[in-house]
Amino acid sequence: MVQSGGYVFQDGAPRGTMQNIPKAAVRYALYDDPAQADRVLGIRSALRHAEGEASFVRLLPTRPFGQAILEAVQNAHASIWVSAYYISGSSTSPIKDFYAALAEKAQQGLDVVVVSEYGPGTSARVREATYNFARELEQSGIRVLFMSGYRILHKKMILVDSQIALLGSANLTMAGTLQSDEMNVEIRQPAYVARMRKDFEKIMASALTADAANAKEIK
């Protein structure tokens, strides 16, 4: 039985004794009646409170992540900021359509920024592939920047209209959105997204243009 201050428990013996158990001593409580669980735990009230703060988090494995980033950029109205360790084009959806949507939004006048890695801690193959693809993105009006310091930029995040944040393990490649075993999240909690925006602004302040990053590497 459930009481206001705790639980009353009776073991399965024929004449088992009744025990009063305070709520603080209970780790898990399983209810077979959803209505009773709601009355005792206040589930609906907590849900309304969370929705009132516009709190929303969604877990996204590999393929759902690919679809989510495509939908997010296609519906963008003001800005799309991308931080990615490794970027590459593909003839396969959804990553092909993702980069096409970035280019289209940039041509429409949205603030589209891609910051990627070009430091000494990254293999020459990855740096070269990322650099070459970045130059293709620049031709579409996308602003491309590179981090070339002693630390490796391994942050993978996308901010859309300063309202939606997507981050996790996936690179913005065909493998990262279709083949690899990845896990990512989509967050729509304003305070959290605001903190991510500040972090991204710090990254942009330290980043270099593609030409500057390449010149630094040659030296």
Secondary structure per residue as TSV (DSSP state, phi and psi in degrees):
chain	resnum	aa	ss	phi	psi
A	1	M	-	360.0	152.5
A	2	V	B	-108.7	126.6
A	3	Q	-	-118.2	171.8
A	4	S	S	-62.6	-35.9
A	5	G	S	-96.6	-5.8
A	6	G	E	168.0	-143.5
A	7	Y	E	-129.2	152.2
A	8	V	E	-113.2	123.4
A	9	F	E	-119.2	138.6
A	10	Q	E	-130.1	126.6
A	11	D	-	-71.5	178.0
A	12	G	S	-83.2	1.0
A	13	A	S	-67.3	153.3
A	14	P	T	-55.3	-38.4
A	15	R	T	-120.8	43.9
A	16	G	-	-62.2	143.8
A	17	T	-	-80.6	150.8
A	18	M	E	-84.3	137.3
A	19	Q	E	-127.2	133.5
A	20	N	E	-89.9	124.6
A	21	I	E	-121.0	119.2
A	22	P	E	-67.8	153.4
A	23	K	G	-59.8	-34.7
A	24	A	G	-63.8	-19.7
A	25	A	G	-92.5	-1.6
A	26	V	-	-104.6	124.4
A	27	R	S	-87.2	-45.0
A	28	Y	-	-130.3	144.4
A	29	A	-	-133.8	123.8
A	30	L	-	-106.4	126.7
A	31	Y	-	-113.4	132.0
A	32	D	S	-90.1	-5.4
A	33	D	-	-115.9	105.9
A	34	P	H	-57.2	-36.1
A	35	A	H	-65.3	-40.8
A	36	Q	H	-65.8	-41.4
A	37	A	H	-60.2	-40.3
A	38	D	H	-65.8	-40.5
A	39	R	H	-64.8	-41.7
A	40	V	H	-78.3	-42.0
A	41	L	H	-98.3	-12.5
A	42	G	-	66.8	41.6
A	43	I	H	-63.5	-46.8
A	44	R	H	-65.3	-37.1
A	45	S	H	-63.9	-42.5
A	46	A	H	-65.2	-38.3
A	47	L	H	-65.3	-42.7
A	48	R	H	-63.1	-37.9
A	49	H	H	-63.9	-43.6
A	50	A	H	-65.2	-43.2
A	51	E	H	-66.3	-31.7
A	52	G	H	-65.1	-28.2
A	53	E	T	-91.4	8.8
A	54	A	T	56.4	40.3
A	55	S	-	-90.0	129.7
A	56	F	-	-156.1	124.9
A	57	V	E	-132.4	133.6
A	58	R	E	-130.4	128.0
A	59	L	E	-79.9	136.5
A	60	L	E	-133.2	101.1
A	61	P	E	-64.9	-175.3
A	62	T	H	-52.9	-61.6
A	63	R	H	-68.9	-43.3
A	64	P	H	-60.5	-32.2
A	65	F	H	-64.1	-43.8
A	66	G	H	-58.8	-41.6
A	67	Q	H	-69.8	-37.3
A	68	A	H	-66.6	-43.2
A	69	I	H	-68.6	-33.0
A	70	L	H	-66.4	-47.2
A	71	E	H	-63.1	-38.3
A	72	A	H	-63.7	-46.0
A	73	V	H	-73.6	-33.3
A	74	Q	H	-64.9	-28.3
A	75	N	T	-99.0	7.4
A	76	A	-	-68.0	147.0
A	77	H	S	-120.6	-23.1
A	78	A	S	-130.1	-48.0
A	79	S	E	-151.7	151.7
A	80	I	E	-139.4	112.7
A	81	W	E	-112.5	129.3
A	82	V	E	-126.3	130.4
A	83	S	E	-118.5	123.7
A	84	A	E	-147.9	135.9
A	85	Y	S	-67.1	-43.8
A	86	Y	-	-138.6	126.0
A	87	I	B	-124.2	144.0
A	88	S	-	-159.5	150.0
A	89	G	-	-81.2	173.5
A	90	S	-	-163.8	157.2
A	91	S	S	-94.3	7.3
A	92	T	S	-112.5	138.1
A	93	S	T	-79.2	151.2
A	94	P	T	-92.5	-9.7
A	95	I	H	-67.5	-32.8
A	96	K	H	-60.2	-47.0
A	97	D	H	-70.3	-30.7
A	98	F	H	-61.8	-49.6
A	99	Y	H	-70.4	-32.4
A	100	A	H	-64.1	-38.8
A	101	A	H	-67.7	-38.7
A	102	L	H	-58.5	-45.8
A	103	A	H	-63.4	-42.7
A	104	E	H	-62.9	-42.5
A	105	K	H	-66.9	-37.6
A	106	A	H	-63.8	-40.4
A	107	Q	H	-68.9	-23.6
A	108	Q	T	-80.9	-6.7
A	109	G	T	102.8	4.7
A	110	L	-	-72.4	155.7
A	111	D	E	-82.1	97.9
A	112	V	E	-110.9	117.4
A	113	V	E	-127.5	135.1
A	114	V	E	-124.7	122.3
A	115	V	E	-112.6	127.0
A	116	S	E	-132.9	-179.8
A	117	E	E	-96.2	137.0
A	118	Y	-	-150.3	41.1
A	119	G	S	-100.1	171.7
A	120	P	T	-67.6	-16.5
A	121	G	T	-82.8	-2.1
A	122	T	S	-107.0	144.4
A	123	S	-	-62.0	150.8
A	124	A	H	-60.6	-34.8
A	125	R	H	-63.4	-46.1
A	126	V	H	-67.0	-42.5
A	127	R	H	-60.8	-45.4
A	128	E	H	-65.0	-44.9
A	129	A	H	-64.0	-43.0
A	130	T	H	-65.4	-43.9
A	131	Y	H	-61.8	-46.5
A	132	N	H	-64.0	-41.1
A	133	F	H	-70.3	-34.0
A	134	A	H	-61.5	-37.7
A	135	R	H	-64.8	-32.9
A	136	E	H	-64.8	-42.1
A	137	L	H	-63.9	-38.2
A	138	E	H	-59.9	-34.5
A	139	Q	T	-65.1	-18.7
A	140	S	T	-92.1	1.4
A	141	G	T	95.5	3.4
A	142	I	-	-78.0	133.9
A	143	R	E	-84.2	118.7
A	144	V	E	-113.3	129.7
A	145	L	E	-127.7	159.0
A	146	F	E	-131.6	144.6
A	147	M	E	-97.8	125.4
A	148	S	-	-131.3	25.8
A	149	G	S	-82.4	-170.4
A	150	Y	S	-74.2	-20.9
A	151	R	S	-90.2	147.4
A	152	I	-	-89.9	127.3
A	153	L	-	-75.7	103.3
A	154	H	-	-114.1	9.4
A	155	K	-	-75.5	128.8
A	156	K	-	-119.2	101.2
A	157	M	E	-148.5	152.7
A	158	I	E	-130.9	127.5
A	159	L	E	-114.8	125.0
A	160	V	E	-117.4	118.7
A	161	D	T	56.6	23.0
A	162	S	T	54.4	27.6
A	163	Q	T	-126.8	-27.6
A	164	I	E	-122.6	132.9
A	165	A	E	-122.6	130.9
A	166	L	E	-123.5	128.0
A	167	L	E	-152.7	158.8
A	168	G	E	162.1	-148.3
A	169	S	S	-92.5	-16.1
A	170	A	-	-77.6	132.9
A	171	N	-	-76.7	156.1
A	172	L	B	-87.1	68.7
A	173	T	S	-134.0	174.2
A	174	M	H	-62.4	-42.4
A	175	A	I	-64.7	-40.5
A	176	G	I	-69.2	-19.0
A	177	T	I	-115.5	2.4
A	178	L	I	-142.3	-36.6
A	179	Q	I	-113.6	-44.3
A	180	S	S	-70.1	165.3
A	181	D	-	-92.8	96.2
A	182	E	-	-118.5	163.7
A	183	M	E	-143.8	130.3
A	184	N	E	-139.0	170.8
A	185	V	E	-134.0	150.7
A	186	E	E	-113.5	127.3
A	187	I	E	-123.2	133.0
A	188	R	-	-126.3	39.0
A	189	Q	-	-100.8	113.9
A	190	P	H	-53.4	-44.9
A	191	A	H	-64.7	-39.9
A	192	Y	H	-67.8	-44.3
A	193	V	H	-63.2	-36.2
A	194	A	H	-62.6	-39.2
A	195	R	H	-66.5	-37.9
A	196	M	H	-65.7	-35.9
A	197	R	H	-63.3	-42.7
A	198	K	H	-62.4	-40.3
A	199	D	H	-63.1	-41.3
A	200	F	H	-66.8	-37.8
A	201	E	H	-61.7	-37.1
A	202	K	H	-65.0	-40.2
A	203	I	H	-62.8	-46.3
A	204	M	H	-62.0	-35.9
A	205	A	H	-65.2	-25.7
A	206	S	H	-99.3	-6.5
A	207	A	-	-83.5	160.2
A	208	L	E	-116.6	158.0
A	209	T	E	-68.5	166.8
A	210	A	H	-60.5	-43.4
A	211	D	H	-64.9	-41.8
A	212	A	H	-66.1	-40.1
A	213	A	H	-65.8	-39.9
A	214	N	H	-67.5	-41.1
A	215	A	H	-63.4	-38.7
A	216	K	H	-64.8	-38.4
A	217	E	H	-67.7	-38.3
A	218	I	H	-64.8	-39.4
A	219	K	-	-63.9	360.0
